[in-house]
Amino acid sequence: MEIERLMRKAEELAREYGIKYYEVRIAEINATHLEMQNSHLEEFSSNIEIGIGVRAFCGAWGFSSANDMRRAEKAIETAMKIAKLMKGNSKVYLDDPTKDRAEIKAKKAFVDVDLEEKLELVKTVDRLLMDDKIVNRKITYGDGLKWQFYFNSLGSEIETIIPRIRLSFSATAKKGNDMQSYWEIFGGTGGWEIIENTDLEHWTTFVKEKAKSLLNAQLPPSGEFDVIMDPELAGVFIHEALGHASEGDAIKNGESILEGKLGEKIAVEELTVVDDPTLEGKFGSYIYDDEGIKARRVEIIKNGFLNEYLLDRETAAYLNMEPNGHGRAQSYNYQPLVRMSNTYIEPRDWSFEEMLSEVKRGLYLIGDKGGEVDIANGTFMFGAKEGYLIENGEIKAHIRDVALSGKILDVLRNIRAIGKDLKIEFPGYCGKGQWVPVDDGGPHVLTRALVGGLL
């Protein structure tokens, strides 16, 4: 068998080059991608890609990859040569060998769905988004079935199969020179059933009406206000502002406000923040990370205290801890980095109506429109898709082009209420030099932050 031959060859080369640790990922990805804009099909591809990625460690990492398995041995040898030449003094966590075969199963495999049906899906969404006031429609569909075999010098042999599927669509409305957009995204680890369970007529109508209503919305006030974040905005806030700050490489490199704060109270007692790759069906879920470590739930903040960092093998060894399954790579041709999976705020017991009644003058902000965060200085700014003014506990005027900003730890300490309506259904990709699938969310959260127009 080819893999067994490569395993023997890797052992032989490791002895020859004096390599202390190595790991090999062989992956096959079967993926389809479609993009349509205003009824014009801009991309339609269906590909099968096979490749190998090799990391070797000898005080520092050497890495090599190949998209042609005839060059697999050369990739193994090259990674080991680089590791030998690097001459670093870092450490890596070494565990007991793991042998397993694990699969996230789809109810209806998308690889068995005809390409014609996937094209018809995109055309259907395009038709449903048509409207006199909608000047731009964009639909993106993607699926990917990833088979991976991982082995390392400790004797681990792990075979995994993960299916992922995602559908997004947006509409842009125009009135005079003013244009406003809205969008929704659906997806997860699973099969075509995720598409079949999405009410396309409801959500395309929702997106169109939101885009049109934003044309008549007001610009936001500016200043410090009580703010209720909806589950989507709460999720992106906790992913960007806190999740990245808890990643082990940021801690190791002294780039995070959370460095040295393990065990300290950094938020209100009611706040617990979790990153959990084991959640069923979520877009950021997986069974083993790309370092052969079993995925597990991590409570980053537990009852207000900084409880755990997200760790890979190297940052775990640096901190004298155990890795917790957060070493992820975009694909076989990338090295694993410390990454999030499904990050969310645990629910408490407030209803949205109770939360609303607490606000005399504030804002209700909905959805994620991107932004930026500085985890070294602890500041952030995120745009919301839309919002509403709140006066004396009642929702008033619709607002748009609104941004939320502040200091991360201040916002965590200013939380006054956490809702009971948890949602983790906002599939996306997190960029950190590489892109990996993630999900995030939370319940409604009432806090205090700076609000202003979107820059």
SEDRENTI-393757 format. One record per residue (C-alpha): residue in one letter; x, y, z. Coordinates in steps of 0.02 Angstrom, whole numbers, plus 32768, in hexadecimal, padded with zeros to 4 digits. Example, Ala and Ser with C-alpha at 12.3 -4.5 7.8 and 13.67 -1.06 7.14 Angstrom:
% residues 2
a82677F1F8186 s82AC7FCB8165 
***
This chain:
% residues 455
m800080008000 e804280AF7FD3 i802380F98081 e807D806A80D9 r811180808064 l8115813C808C m810E81188146 r81A580A58139 k8200812580CE a81DD81B1814B e8227814781D8 e82C081238170 l82DB81DB8142 a82BE821481F6 r834B81A18231 e83BA81E081A4 y839E829981CD g83918288828A i82DF82CB828F k828E82CA833D y81D982D78303 y817A82DA825F e80C782D38224 v807A82B48179 r7FCE82E28135 i7F8E82928094 a7EEB82E0805C e7E6D82CB7FCF i7DEE83577FB9 n7D5683477F47 a7D0D83F77F35 t7C8B84567ECE h7C7C85137EC4 l7BFC85817E6C e7BE9863D7E67 m7B5E869D7E0F q7B4687597E05 n7AAC87A77DB6 s7A8487027D5B h7B3586F87D14 l7B9286597D45 e7C3E86997D76 e7C8985F67DB6 f7C5A853F7DAA s7CE084C37DDB s7CE884137E1E n7D9483D27E4D i7DEB83427EA2 e7E92836E7EEF i7F0D82F77F42 g7FA9832F7F9F i80228315802D g8061838C80B4 v80F683608122 r813883B481BF a81DA83808211 f821A83C382B7 c82CB83D182F4 g82C184668369 a826884C482DB w81ED848F8255 g8214845E81A3 f81808455812C s81668417807C s80CE83E68014 a80A6839C7F69 n800783917F01 d804B82FB7EA4 m805B825C7F0B r80EC82267E9B r814E82AD7EF9 a811682747FA7 e81BF822B7FD9 k821682C87F9E a81A183338009 i81C982C980A2 e828482D68084 t827C83928062 a821C83B78103 m829E83558166 k832F83AD8111 i82E48457813A a82C5842781F0 k837A83ED8200 l83BA849181B6 m834B85018222 k83A584D382C6 g8321851C833A n830C850383F5 s824E84F88403 k81F084668450 v815D84008412 y80DC839D8476 l80EE82E2845D d805B8272848C d802E81BB8484 p8005817583D7 t7F508179839D k7F038103831D d7E53812D82E3 r7DDD813D8251 a7D5781C38268 e7CD4820F81F6 i7C52829981FD k7BC5824B819A a7B4D82A58126 k7A978271811C k7A9A82938061 a7B4882968016 f7B61832F7FA6 v7BDD82CF7F3A d7B4682687F01 v7AE283037ED0 d7AEB83287E15 l7B4783C57DDF e7AA783F67D83 e7A4A83F97E2A k7ACF84687E7A l7AC684DE7DE5 e7A0884E17DF1 l7A17850F7EAA v7A7F85A87E81 k7A0985DA7DF2 t797385C67E66 v79BD86397EE9 d79E986B77E62 r793486B77E24 l78F086C97ED5 l795E87617EF4 m791E87BF7E5B d78C388627E83 d78AF890C7E2F k791289637EB8 i799B88DF7EC4 v7A2C890E7E52 n7AA788877E80 r7A9087D07EB0 k7B1E875B7EDD i7B1586A27F0A t7BA686337F3F y7B9A85777F5B g7C2985077F93 d7C3E84557FD2 g7CD783EE7FFC l7CF3833B8036 k7D9E83288088 w7DEE828080A8 q7E90828A810A f7F0E820B814A y7F83824A81D1 f801A81F08216 n80AC82278282 s814F81E782CB l80F981B9836E g809481328316 s7FEE818E8300 e7F84815B826A i7EE281BD8258 e7E6981B881C6 t7DDD823B81C1 i7D5182698148 i7CFD83158158 p7C74835A80E4 r7C51841780E2 i7BCF84798081 r7BA68534807A l7B2B85A4801D s7B2D86628025 f7AC986E67FC9 s7ABF87A37FCB a7A51882C7F83 t7A7A88E37F65 a79EC89627F5D k79FB8A0E7F0C k799D8AB27F1D g79E98B477EC3 n7AA48B407EE5 d7A8C8ADF7F87 m7AAA8A247F8D q7A9789AA801F s7ABE88F08029 y7A87885E8095 w7AB787A68096 e7A9F86FF80EC i7B0F866480F7 f7ADF85AF8118 g7B4E8516812D g7BA18497819C t7BF583EE81A6 g7B79837A8153 g7B2A835D80AB w7AAA839B802E e7A25838F80B6 i7A65843680F9 i7A3084878054 e798A84298050 n796384648101 t797F851C80D4 d78DF857C80AC l792085D68012 e787F86377FEE h787A867C80A0 w793186AC80A9 t793F86F97FFB t78A687648021 f78F3879280CA v799787C88079 k7940882F7FF2 e78CE8889806C k795F88AE80E3 a79C788FA8057 k793589678020 s7907899D80D1 l79BB89D480F3 l79A68A58806B n792E8AB380DF a798F8A948180 q79E28B1F81E5 l7A9A8B398207 p7AC98B0A82BA p7AEE8B7F834B s7B9F8B7F8390 g7BDE8B6A8440 e7BD98AE984CC f7B358A8B84DA d7AE489F28522 v7AEB89758493 i7A8F88D38476 m7AF1886383FE d7A8D87E083A1 p7AD2872C839D e7B30874882F9 l7B8787E88332 a7BAA879E83DE g7BF987098387 v7C6C876C8316 f7C9C87DD83A8 i7CCE874A8415 h7D2886F58383 e7D8B878C834B a7DA787E983EE l7DBE875B846A g7DDC86BD8404 h7E7486FE83A7 a7EBC87458447 s7EB286968496 e7F13863E840A g7FB485F0844C d8026863A83C7 a7FED86EB83F4 i801186C284AB k80BC86758482 n80ED870B8418 g80B78789849C e803487D38427 s7F9787BC8490 i7F45881B851E l7F208771856C e7FD887418583 g7FF987128638 k7F438726866B l7F0F866E867E g7EA8865E871C e7E8287198725 k7DD2875F8726 i7DC287BF8682 a7D0587C6866A v7C6187C386C8 e7C3D87248729 e7BAD86F586B5 l7C1E86E9861C t7C5C864285DB v7CAB863B852D v7CC7859584D6 d7D228557843B d7CDF84AB840F p7D10844C836F t7CA483B883A4 l7BFB840E838B e7B8E83A48317 g7B7283ED826A k7BC984948283 f7C3784DA81F8 g7CD484E28264 s7CC5843182A8 y7D4783A78294 i7D7B830782EE y7E39831582F3 d7EA083B082D1 d7F2C83B2824F e7FAC837E82D3 g7F5282DC82FD i7F0A832083A1 k7E5582F283CC a7DE4838A83C1 r7D9883C08466 r7D2F844984B5 v7D9584D78501 e7D4B8552857F i7DB185EE8559 i7D55865385DD k7CFA85F68667 n7C88865A86DA g7CEC86F886B6 f7D9A86AD86CF l7E1886908643 n7E1A85D28647 e7E77858C85AE y7ED985C08514 l7EC2856E846A l7F5E8504844D d7FBC849D83CC r804F842983EC e80D484B183EC t807B85358454 a804384AE84CF a80F8847784E7 y812E852E84FB l80AC85498585 n80C6849D85D6 m8012846D85B0 e7FBA83ED8544 p7F7C84188495 n7EBF84228486 g7EA283FC83CD h7EAE84A9837F g7F3F84918304 r7EE984A9825B a7F2684BF81A8 q7EC885038111 s7EFD846B80AD y7F8983EB809A n7FFA8471804F y7FF484E080EA q804184C88196 p7FC884BE822A l7FB1855C8293 v7F5085788334 r7E9D859882FB m7DEC85A3833E s7D5C852E830C n7CAB8557834B t7CB985E783C7 y7C258622842D i7BE2867084CB e7B8385F8853B p7ACD862A855B r7A8786698601 d79D4868C8632 w79A2873785ED s79178745856C f792E87C784E2 e789788288525 e78E1882F85D5 m7985886C858D l792E88F08523 s78D1893485BB e79798958860F v79AB89D68588 k79708A8A859A r79D58ACD8507 g7A3F8A58849F l7A4D89F08402 y7A21894383C5 l7AA6890D8348 i7A8C887C82D0 g7B0288148266 d7BB8881D8234 k7BFF889281B1 g7CB9887481D0 g7D3788DA8232 e7DE088D78284 v7E2E88AB832C d7ED588CD837F i7EF1884183FC a7F93888F8439 n7F418932846B g7E9888E4848F t7E2E8951841E f7DAE89258398 m7D33896D831A f7CAA890A82C2 g7C22893F824C a7B7088FF8260 k7AFD88D781CF e7A768945821B g7A32898282C1 y79A589D7831E l799F8A62839D i795A8A318447 e78FC8AB184B0 n78B08A868559 g78B189CD8534 e786089DA8489 i78AA89BF83DC k78A08A5E8375 a78F48A9C82D5 h79518A2A825C i7A0B8A598248 r7A948A2681CE d7B4F8A3881AF v7B6D8A228268 a7C0D89EA82BE l7C3289AC836D s7CDC89CC83BD g7D3589CC8464 k7DB1897284D2 i7D9688B584D6 l7DA8889D8592 d7D3C893685B9 v7CAF88EF8550 l7CBE884585A7 r7CB788998653 n7C2489088620 i7BB1887785F2 r7B0D888C864F a7AA487FF8606 i7ABE875F85A1 g7A2887148548 k79E886628542 d79D0865E8484 l7A74860D844C k7A9586048390 i7B3485BE8341 e7B0885C18289 f7B7586438235 p7BED85DB81C7 g7C8486378187 y7D3F86328167 c7DC1867881DE g7E5C86C5818F k7F0786BF81E2 g7F7A86AE814F q7F1086158129 w7E5485FB8121 v7DFD8578818B p7D41855981A0 v7CF985988245 d7C5385BC8296 d7C2686308324 g7B9386758383 g7B438691842A p7AA286D18475 h7A70878A847A v7AE987EA84E9 l7AD18894853D t7B6F88F7855C r7BB189A78548 a7C2389E184B9 l7C4C8A708444 v7BDB8A8283AD g7BF38AE8830F g7BE88AE98253 l7C3E8A5D81F3 l7CE88A9881B4 
***
